[in-house]
């Protein structure tokens, strides 16, 4: 089936979070979180090296919304349920629909870090992808030096499958190593890793 014809929920909840697809009008709150978290984000995220304008952030959000509808990329915005505050972004990227492969990416605003929200979001994404997207393989990739991101993958029960040497450019354009953490849907329907 063509992925654009797939119907699935555009939002879901975890214990503390509401995760939903980007919507027009989200740009200013996304930019506010990027500005607040610029020092941390620019160390690992090439898109965060230069601060975006409000207009650039809104354009980015609208493009993400369109890509979600086209099923090219499934970015999700994270909101704390109690306060309603935008706390970061996650989603499923580098999608291979025929084999059910997805890659989880994430970032969180500085004031919301250290509370386990990203790990909670990752658990929710795995459940959502399994239930609605026929996921069979979910990956988390990051710069090997980004220990906080790696810890999220490990806390969420992902297995370090490989380390790609000099795989991707870092924010300065220099080659960096990329660990690939994986969860597989096993024959018994559970998630884990079988070697």
N, C-alpha and C positions, 0 to 999 in steps of 0.2 A: 504494500500500500504506500502511496505517496505520503510522506510525513505531513504535508500541508493539510491533508484531509483528516489527520488525527485530532480527535476531541479529547481534551483532558483538562483538569482544573488549572486555572492560571494563578491559583494561590492555595496555600495550605498553612496549617499552624503546627507549632511544636509547643512544649510546655510554656515557654516564655516569649516565643517569636511568632510573628505573622510574616510569611514570605510570599511575595506576589511579583508578577511581572512588572517591568517598568511601565509607567504611564506618562503621557504628556503632562507637563507641569511638575514633574519630579526633579527637574534640573537644578533648581535653586537649593533644595535640601541636600542633594547629592554633592553639589559644589561646597556647601557649608561644611559637610563632613570631610571632604578632601582637604579644604583649607585648614581645618582643625588638626588633621592628621598628616599634614604634608611632610613633616620631618621623617615620620616612620614610613609612609608610603613610598616616597621618592627613593628610598634605599633599595626597594625590590620591584617596584612597578614602573616600567618605562613610561606608561601613560600619565604617571603622576609627577614626573620630573619637573614639568612646567605646569604651573597652576592654570586651569582652564577659566575662561570668563563664564559668566552666567549663561550667556548665549551658547557658548560651546558646550557647556554641560547639558543644557536643554536639548541641543541638537543630538548629542550623544545618547541621551535617554530616549529620544524619539526614534533614533536608528535602532537602539536595542529593542524597543517595543515592536518595530516592524520586523526585525529579525526573529523575535519570539513568535509572532504570528506566522511567519514563513517557515518556522521550525528549523531555521539555520543555526540558531544559538538561543539558549534558554536562560537568559540572565534573570535573576530574581533579586528584588530589594528586600532587605531585612528590617523589620520594625519591632521594637520592643512592645509587647502587647499592653503592659500596664501604662506606659507613658505615651505610646504612639510615636516615639522618636525613631527616625531613620538611624539605624546603627551600622549599616554596611551593605555590602553586595556579595552575592554568591551566584551560583547557577551551574548549568551543565553546558560544556563547551566542547569543541573538537568532536562533534557528534558523528558517529557512523551508525545510521539508523538500521541498515540491513543486518549488522551483527550485534546491535544493542550495546555499543560502546559509547561511553560518555566520560568527560573529564570535569571534575569539580574544581572551580576556582573560588577564591574568597578574599575579602579584605574587610576590616572592621575599623570603625572610627576609634580614635585613641581613648576617649572617655568611656568606651564600652568594652575595651580589651581586658583580658585577664579574668573574665567572668564565665568562661566556658560557652559563650554564645555561638562561636563559630563551630565548635565541636557539636553542639546541639543542632545547628543548622545542617551540618554534614550528615548526621544521623537521619534527620528529616528528609534530606534530599535523596539519600539512598532508598528510604521507604517509598517516597513519591515516585522515583524513577522505576522502582521495581513494580509498584502497583499499577502505574498508569502508562509507562513508556516501554515496557518489555525489556528493561535493562538486563544485560548479562555480564557486563564488565564495566566497572567504574574506576577511574584513575584519579589520583591527585599528583600533580607535578609542581615543582617549585625550584628555585635556586637552592642548590645543596647547602649553601651557607645560611639560608633562612631557617634557623632552628625552630623558631616559633611556629612557622607553617608546617614544618616536618612533625612537630609534636602534635599538632591537630590531627594529622593523618594517623599517627601512631595511637593516639587516644581513641580515635574513631574505629580502631580495629583494622586498619589497612595494612597490607603486607608489602614490605620493600621488595619489589620484584627485580629492579635493575637500577643501575646508575649509569646514565649516559654521560660520557666524558666530553667536555668542550662541545656541548650540544646546542646551547642557545646563548645569544649575546645578553650580557647583564645590562644594567641601566647605563653603564659607561661604554657599551659596545664591545666589551671584552668577552671572550668565550667563557661560559660557566658550565658547571656540571649540573645535571638534572636527575634527581631521584624520581623513580616512578613507583608510587604506592598504588596497590591494587586491591579491590574486592571483587570476587567473582560470585555469580549465582551458581551454587553447587547443584548437582542432580537432585538432591533431596529438598531443594527450594530454599535452603538457608544461604546466607552470605558468609563467605570466608575466603580461603585460598587453598587450593589443592595443587601441590607441585607434581 
